Amino acid sequence: MKPTLLILAAGMGSRYGGLKQLDEVGQAGETIMDYSIYDALKAGFGKVVFVIRRDFEAEFKEKIASRWEGKAEVGFAFQDMDAFVPKVDGQVERAKPWGTGHAVLVAKSVVEEPFVAINADDYYGYSGFKKMADFLTSDCKPTHYGMVGYVLKNTLSENGAVSRGVCSMDENYQLQTVTECTGIEQTPDGVFYNAENGEKAPLDSQSLVSMNLWGFHPHIFKLLQEEFDAFVAANAGSPKAEFYISSFANHLINTGTATFSVLPNDEKWYGVTYREDKETVEQAFAEMTKAGKYPSPLWK
């Protein structure tokens, strides 16, 4: 059974200023997720499941899903505000769903095989998907998962600060912690982030970071639901609390519930954190297409 590609595409795009999941960056109108689908299918994935919001379901199916039907099995999951959310006392109304961990959880009724979860608006490259496909088909177990780690310097934006999950590993590349660092920027003196004391602190530019390319066994859904239920109970009164995949991974590691292999990858990341990033991304895909890495259009 081939693994599944789960694309988290329900985000609001607040910093970007629009629905960046559907923004065209390729010469034939491709979105970033089209490149991820192309690379994943080439790497050995056999099914694509989109996690979206119902308010852009029709537009999404017409613009994206229709391109890949016939080339792969296509499914949908909806990150509704109350999907798989327990009812607890003191719950307040929320303006947006519960975060990336919740986005993965809502797919539990449509994903039954080992899968990789990715962001719709991040470009990961073929090698990351190939490493994950090999891991999911040979090494993934009910309580042993994987994550592709990217070199920090290859994931920065020229147009503003970014947030990254900085990985700590042992000598066998077993994940120990993922530390969420915010305000990360390249400066003439190196890479710095916003430390807890409010000051800028240095980061090793060669550090491996999480770009949310996680590989899971379907057993993860049981563990996700249990921890999400506890998270909602503890944060029901906080309308901005978010249940992150990285925090969930740390919990599994700290409790000895599961382990994670980090799969190093030195491919350059591209994304549109800021609207000014789009020109850089368009140029990169144009150059890769010209070099023969991608056909145009991708789905031809």
C-alpha positions in Angstrom: 0.0 0.0 0.0 1.4 3.4 -1.0 1.6 6.1 1.6 -0.7 9.1 1.6 0.1 12.8 1.1 -1.9 14.9 3.6 -1.9 18.6 2.7 -2.9 21.1 5.4 -4.6 23.8 3.4 -7.1 25.4 5.8 -4.9 28.3 6.9 -6.1 31.9 7.0 -3.0 33.6 5.5 -3.2 36.5 7.9 0.4 37.8 7.5 0.3 37.2 3.7 -2.9 39.1 3.3 -4.9 36.6 1.3 -5.6 32.9 0.5 -2.0 32.0 -0.4 -2.8 28.3 -0.7 -4.4 29.1 -4.1 -2.0 31.7 -5.2 -0.4 30.9 -8.6 3.4 30.8 -8.7 4.1 28.6 -11.7 4.2 29.6 -15.4 1.0 27.6 -16.1 -0.9 28.7 -13.0 0.6 26.1 -10.6 0.4 26.7 -6.9 3.1 25.6 -4.4 1.0 22.6 -3.4 0.9 21.5 -7.1 4.7 21.1 -7.0 4.4 19.1 -3.7 1.8 16.8 -5.2 4.0 16.3 -8.3 7.1 15.5 -6.3 5.2 13.3 -3.8 3.6 11.2 -6.6 7.0 10.8 -8.3 8.5 9.8 -4.9 6.0 6.9 -4.5 2.9 8.4 -2.7 -0.4 7.1 -4.1 -3.2 9.2 -2.5 -3.7 12.9 -1.8 -5.9 14.2 0.9 -6.6 17.9 1.3 -7.5 19.4 4.7 -9.5 22.6 3.8 -12.3 24.9 5.1 -15.8 24.4 3.7 -16.0 28.1 2.7 -13.6 27.6 -0.2 -14.4 23.9 -1.0 -15.9 24.6 -4.4 -13.1 26.9 -5.5 -10.5 24.5 -4.2 -11.9 21.4 -6.0 -12.2 23.3 -9.3 -8.8 24.9 -9.2 -6.6 22.2 -7.5 -8.2 18.8 -7.0 -9.5 18.5 -10.6 -5.9 18.7 -11.9 -4.9 15.5 -10.1 -7.9 13.3 -10.2 -7.0 10.4 -12.4 -3.4 10.6 -11.5 -4.0 9.8 -7.8 -6.8 9.0 -5.4 -8.0 12.3 -4.0 -9.8 12.9 -0.7 -10.9 15.7 1.5 -11.2 16.5 5.2 -12.6 19.6 6.7 -11.1 21.6 9.5 -14.4 22.8 10.9 -14.3 24.7 14.2 -16.0 21.9 16.1 -14.6 18.9 14.2 -13.5 16.2 16.7 -13.5 18.9 19.4 -14.8 17.7 22.8 -17.4 19.7 24.6 -16.0 21.1 27.9 -17.1 23.7 30.5 -16.0 27.2 29.9 -15.5 26.9 26.2 -15.4 30.2 24.4 -16.1 31.0 20.7 -13.1 30.9 18.4 -12.3 32.9 15.3 -10.1 30.2 13.8 -9.5 26.4 14.3 -7.2 24.8 16.8 -3.9 24.7 14.8 -1.8 22.2 12.9 -2.3 19.3 15.2 -6.1 19.7 14.9 -5.7 19.9 11.1 -4.1 16.5 11.1 -6.7 15.0 13.4 -9.7 15.9 11.2 -8.3 13.6 8.5 -8.6 10.5 10.7 -11.8 9.3 9.0 -10.2 9.4 5.5 -6.6 8.3 6.1 -5.9 4.6 6.9 -2.3 4.2 5.7 1.0 5.7 6.7 1.1 9.3 5.7 3.1 12.5 5.5 1.5 15.8 6.6 2.7 19.0 5.0 1.8 22.7 4.7 0.1 23.7 1.5 2.2 26.9 1.2 5.7 25.4 1.7 7.9 24.0 -1.1 9.8 20.9 0.2 11.5 19.5 -2.9 11.6 16.0 -4.3 14.3 14.6 -2.1 12.3 15.3 1.1 9.4 13.4 -0.2 11.6 10.5 -1.4 13.2 10.2 2.0 9.8 10.2 3.7 8.3 7.7 1.2 11.1 5.3 1.9 10.8 5.8 5.7 7.0 5.3 5.6 7.2 2.1 3.6 10.1 0.5 5.6 10.7 2.0 9.0 7.4 3.6 10.2 5.7 1.8 13.1 2.6 2.4 15.3 4.8 4.4 17.7 7.8 5.3 15.6 7.5 8.3 13.2 9.6 10.5 11.1 10.3 14.2 10.3 12.4 15.7 7.5 14.8 18.3 8.9 15.8 21.2 6.7 19.0 23.3 7.2 18.0 26.6 8.9 19.9 28.9 6.5 17.9 27.3 3.6 14.5 28.2 5.1 14.8 32.0 5.7 12.8 34.7 4.0 14.5 37.8 2.6 11.4 39.9 3.5 10.9 39.4 7.2 11.2 37.3 10.3 10.0 33.7 10.3 9.3 31.1 13.0 10.9 27.7 12.9 11.0 24.6 15.0 14.7 24.0 15.9 15.5 20.3 16.3 17.6 18.7 19.0 18.7 15.1 18.2 21.0 12.4 19.5 23.9 10.9 17.6 21.5 8.5 15.8 19.3 11.4 14.5 16.5 10.5 17.0 14.5 13.6 17.8 14.8 14.8 21.4 13.0 18.2 21.2 11.5 20.7 18.8 11.9 24.2 20.1 9.7 26.8 18.5 11.8 29.9 17.8 10.2 33.2 16.6 11.5 36.3 14.9 14.3 34.4 13.1 16.2 36.7 10.7 19.5 36.6 8.8 21.7 39.6 9.7 25.3 40.6 8.7 26.4 39.1 12.0 24.6 35.8 11.6 21.1 34.3 12.3 19.2 35.6 15.3 15.8 34.9 17.0 13.7 36.4 19.7 14.8 34.9 23.0 12.5 34.5 26.0 14.2 37.5 27.7 13.1 39.8 24.9 16.6 40.0 23.4 18.0 38.8 20.1 20.0 35.5 20.5 22.1 33.7 17.9 21.1 30.5 16.2 23.4 28.1 14.3 22.6 28.5 10.6 23.3 24.8 10.1 20.7 23.7 12.6 18.1 21.3 11.4 14.6 22.7 11.6 11.1 21.4 11.2 9.1 22.7 8.2 6.1 20.5 9.1 7.0 17.6 6.9 6.0 14.8 9.4 5.5 11.1 8.6 3.1 9.1 10.7 1.6 5.7 11.1 -2.3 5.9 11.3 -2.1 4.9 15.0 -1.2 8.6 15.5 -4.9 9.5 15.3 -5.7 7.7 18.5 -2.8 9.5 20.3 -3.7 12.8 18.7 -7.3 12.6 19.9 -6.3 11.8 23.4 -3.9 14.6 23.7 -6.2 17.1 21.9 -9.0 16.3 24.3 -6.7 17.2 27.2 -5.5 20.3 25.4 -9.0 21.6 24.8 -10.0 20.9 28.4 -7.0 23.0 29.5 -7.4 25.8 27.0 -11.2 26.0 26.5 -11.3 29.6 27.7 -8.4 30.8 25.4 -9.7 31.7 21.9 -6.2 31.9 20.5 -4.7 28.7 21.9 -3.3 26.4 19.2 -2.5 22.7 19.2 0.7 22.4 17.3 2.2 19.2 15.7 5.6 20.1 17.2 4.2 20.5 20.7 2.4 17.2 20.3 5.6 15.5 19.1 7.5 16.9 22.2 4.8 15.4 24.4 5.1 12.0 22.8 8.8 12.0 23.2 8.8 13.3 26.8 6.3 10.7 27.9 8.1 7.9 26.1 4.9 7.2 24.0 6.7 7.4 20.6 10.0 8.1 18.9 10.9 10.2 15.8 13.6 9.7 13.3 15.0 13.0 11.8 15.7 12.6 8.1 18.2 15.4 7.1 17.7 17.2 3.9 19.7 20.0 2.4 17.3 21.1 -0.3 16.3 24.7 -0.4 12.9 25.6 1.0 10.6 28.1 -0.7 7.5 29.7 0.7 5.3 32.8 0.7 5.3 33.9 4.3 5.1 37.5 3.1 3.5 38.8 -0.1 7.0 40.1 -1.1 8.2 36.5 -1.2 6.1 35.7 -4.2 8.5 37.1 -6.8 11.4 35.1 -5.5 9.3 31.9 -5.5 8.0 32.5 -9.1 11.6 33.1 -10.3 12.8 29.9 -8.6 10.1 27.7 -10.2 10.7 29.3 -13.6 14.3 28.4 -13.3 13.6 24.9 -12.2 11.1 24.4 -15.1 13.6 25.8 -17.6 16.3 23.4 -16.3 13.9 20.5 -16.9 13.1 19.6 -13.3 9.4 20.2 -13.8 7.1 20.0 -16.8 4.7 22.8 -17.6 2.0 22.4 -16.7 2.8 19.8 -14.0 -0.3 17.7 -14.5 0.1 17.3 -18.3 
